[in-house]
Amino acid sequence: MNRVARCGLLLALLLSTSAHAEPENATAQREIAALLHALGTSQCAFFRNGTWHDSAEAERHLKRKLDYFEHRRLLSTADAFIDDAASRSSMSGKAYQVRCAGKPAQASADWLRQKLAELRQREADASP
């Protein structure tokens, strides 16, 4: 195979690989953005490192963590975001909690997984 043919084959391989990876990344970005929005507009309190914070502060905090993880390419799915960034403190290792009006506090991972399941169900119901 000559050099031009090899370059063409390599380019086709790279394009097909990025085409397959892009939708998953777009899905992850969309789902994570929806989770952050759900938390930020929830009016629920968010517990981290010994202090309760309002939902807007919780959203800002998790966005900062998301930026950190994304910059290092450590997240590939919304599930990974929940497990690796949004469920516990990177400093203390203690679990985050969410407490909504009239309900007991629960692990943020459980709250976020429920929101993610609801989002995915709505999308499944809306698809033909």
N, C-alpha and C positions, 0 to 999 in steps of 0.2 A: 504494500500500500504506500503510495507516495505521500509526501509531506502535506500537500493541500487536502488530500482525502482524509488523512489522520486529523488535521485541524478541524475539518468539517464534522467529522464523527465526534470529536471531543466537544465541539460547540453544541451539537445536537443533544448529546448526553447531558451536558450542563443545563441546557434550557429545559429539557424534560424533567430533570431532577428538581429544578427550582419551580417549575410549574406544578409539580406534585406537592411540594412543601408549602407553597404559598397559601392554598386554601386552609390548611390546618392552622397555620400561623394567623391568618385573618380570622378564623373561627375563635381561636384562643384570645386574640386581642378583643374581639367583639364580646365574648363571654366575660372576660375579666372586667372590661369597661362596664358591662351591665351589672356585675356583682358590686363593683365599687359604687356605682350610682345607687343601687338598691340599698346599700349600707348607708351612704351619705344622706339619703332622703328618708330613711326609716324612722327617724326620731328615737331610735334605740340608743342606749348607752353602751359604750365600748370600754372594757377593762383591760388595761395593760400596765405592767410593772407597778402594780399597787394602787393605781388611780383610775377612776371612771372618767371617761371623756365623752363629749357629745358626738353624734353621728357624723357631723361635718368634719370634726377633727380626726375621727377614725378613718374617714375616707382619705383625707390628706396624708395621714400617716402611712396607710397602706399603699397609696400612690407613690410615696417616696421609696418604700420598700420595693415596689414593683419596678421603679426606675433602676434601682440598684441591681436587682436580679436580671432585668432585661439587658442592662448594659454589659453584664457578664455572660449573657446568653445562657442563663441557668433555668429558664422556664420555657416549656413548649406547649403547655395546655393550661386550661383554667383549673383543672384538678391539681396540677403541680403547683400553681399559684397558691391554692388553698393549703396544700400540704406543706409547702416549703417556705412560704412568705406570710400567709395571713392567719396562721393558726397559733403561733407562739412568738415570743420575743426572741430575737436573734441574740440579744445581750444576756438575758437571764435564763432563757429556755422555758419560762413559764407560759402556760397556755393563755391565750386571749379569751375573753368572754364577751358575750352580747346579752344585754338585758333589755327586753322590750316591755312596754307598759302592760301591767297585769299578768306578766309571765315571769317565771324564775329565770335566772341567768343560765346560759348554756355556753358550751364551747363555741368559739367563733367558727371553728371548722365545721361543726354540725349546722350552724345557722347558714353559713355560706353554701354548704353542700345542698341544703334544702332549697335555697334560692336558685342555685345552678340547676337542680332537678326541675324546678318549676319553669325556668327559662327554656330548658331543652324540651319539656313537655309542650309548652306553648308553641315552640317552633315546629315540633313534630305534628301537632294538631293543625297548624296553619299550612303545612306542605301538602301538595296534591297527592 
